Structures are given as C-alpha cells and as structure tokens.
C-alpha cells in the first residue's frame, strides 16, 4: 500500500467519523476517527522508511519509537493517537458506550491529526 492510498483512506475514515457522529452513532464515529489517525500514522511511518508493523500495537510502538522519540512528531500527537486507540477499544469491545462529548472531541482531533500527517508526509504522499 502506498503513502498516497493510506492518506486517502485516512481522509475517508475522518469524513465517515464526522457523518457517523452527525447521525448519533458515537461508537462508530470513534472507530472511524481512530482508523483515520491509524492510517495517517502508517503513512508517515512509511514516508520515513520505517516498518509499519502488522498490528495496532505494532504501529503505535513504531510511531512512538521512530517519530515521537526522534522529535519528528510532537508528544501531543502521540498521546492523541494512543487515546484514540483506547476509545476505539471501548467503542468496539466494551459493553458501555463512549460519551457524545468524548466522541465529538475525538472526531475533531482526528481532523487535526490527519491534517498534521498530511503536512508532514506531503512531499512523499503524491502519487507516482
């Protein structure tokens, strides 16, 4: 999968997150917001030439190890990605539901995260 495709998937997931939130599906919105950030993170790892990992945990670890610790990505964005994964886990696997305010926050932050990753990967995200 290319950087361009991953960023396009991130954009689509972010758009879907907003649509689900508008429809009142907070759990679905959290899921899609998390995947928007996840795909954007994968794109930036790929742009830097790092192994993507095959799992959520692998991508989170690689993102932290290679992009946050090196200073290429702010710690705030790293914390946001981890928080999104925690929300997704609750939304997808726990019996409770995410609060509407938390879902709204996550969807808004997905926009920030994806936009920041687009800017960081911009030169390498163009199709060949």
Helices and strands as residue ranges (DSSP letters): H 3-22, H 26-47, H 56-62, I 63-68, H 75-93, H 100-125
